[in-house]
Amino acid sequence: MNLSIHFRNGTVKTLTRRLEEAYRWGNARLVRRITALLDLAQNIPVVTIAQRLCISETTVYRWLSAFLLNGYASLVYRTSP
């Protein structure tokens, strides 16, 4: 399935800033998630993103769905009690 998503420039800038923060914090999970979203915005195929990040294609679709439904709140991981 071919997927094409376009984010506004402001969204790309915010995601890029959050990616830089995730690198600074050493948050590998968040780095992968934001990288996947930015790659989707560059029309990189889901299968390529999944292979590059060592995740499933389903995970890429889930991350995109979460971002579309919940915005930046989807980029926050909750810690387990």
C-alpha positions in Angstrom: 0.0 0.0 0.0 1.4 3.4 -0.9 0.9 6.1 1.7 1.4 9.8 1.2 1.2 12.2 4.1 2.0 15.9 4.2 2.7 17.8 7.3 2.6 21.6 7.5 6.0 23.3 7.7 5.3 24.2 11.4 4.6 20.6 12.2 7.9 19.5 10.5 9.8 22.2 12.4 8.3 21.1 15.7 8.9 17.4 15.1 12.5 18.3 14.1 13.0 20.2 17.4 11.5 17.4 19.4 13.8 14.9 17.6 16.8 17.0 18.6 15.6 17.1 22.2 15.1 13.3 22.1 18.7 12.9 21.0 19.9 15.2 23.8 17.9 13.2 26.3 19.1 9.9 24.9 15.5 8.7 24.4 16.0 6.1 21.6 12.3 5.2 21.6 11.2 8.7 20.9 14.0 9.2 18.3 12.7 6.2 16.3 9.1 7.3 16.6 9.7 10.9 15.4 12.2 9.7 12.7 9.4 7.5 11.3 7.0 10.4 11.2 9.4 12.7 9.5 10.4 9.9 7.0 6.7 9.4 6.2 6.4 13.2 5.5 9.3 12.7 3.0 7.3 10.0 1.2 9.7 7.2 2.2 7.9 3.9 1.9 6.6 2.4 5.1 8.5 -0.9 4.4 11.8 1.1 4.1 11.2 3.0 7.3 10.3 -0.2 9.2 13.5 -2.0 7.9 15.7 1.0 8.6 14.4 1.4 12.2 14.1 -2.4 12.9 10.4 -2.2 13.6 7.3 -3.6 12.0 5.3 -1.9 9.3 2.3 -2.1 11.7 4.2 -0.1 14.3 4.8 2.7 11.7 1.1 2.8 10.9 0.2 2.8 14.6 2.6 5.7 15.3 1.2 7.7 12.4 -2.4 7.0 13.6 -1.6 8.0 17.1 0.0 11.2 15.9 -2.9 12.1 13.6 -5.4 11.4 16.4 -3.5 12.8 19.4 -0.9 15.1 18.0 2.2 15.8 20.0 0.7 14.1 23.0 1.3 10.8 21.2 5.0 11.5 21.5 5.0 11.2 25.3 5.8 7.8 26.8 4.4 7.1 30.2 6.6 5.3 32.7 5.4 2.1 34.3 4.6 2.2 38.0 
